[in-house]
Amino acid sequence: MTPRYFSVIAPAPWNKSGTTKVTVRTGVVCEVYVCVGNSRAAMSADEAWALLTALGNALHATCGDTPTWAAEQAIPTEQEG
């Protein structure tokens, strides 16, 4: 399978640039490989879906709506019509 990369830039007030890159790679040895700054985690597709679900639930419950910077970087999904 050909690897695919998906990246966004997020605010990171703890480092000099004030931002960090978050990248997800799919289609190589590990089904999903997540990199946040210098932290990395390999996981199965099921683990990645569980992480996405847990993060979505936690963020919407405690942090409110999606911030503008995140919404602007989201990949639009095609709708069936």
C-alpha positions, 0 to 999 in steps of 0.5 A: 500500500502506498503511504499517505500523509495528513498534516495540520499545524496546531498552536503550541505556546510551549515551544519557540515557534508557537506551533507544532506539526501533527502528522498521521501516516497510513499505509506502511508497516503500521496501519496508522502512525501518529506524530505530534511534535517529537512524540510518535505512536504506532497503532492499528486502525481500530486503535486509531478509531478509538483514539479519534472517538475518545478525543472527539467526545472529550474535546466537545464535552470540555473544550467546546466547538472546533476552533477556527484554526482546526476547522480551516485545515480540515479536509472536506468530505465528499457527500453522497447525493 
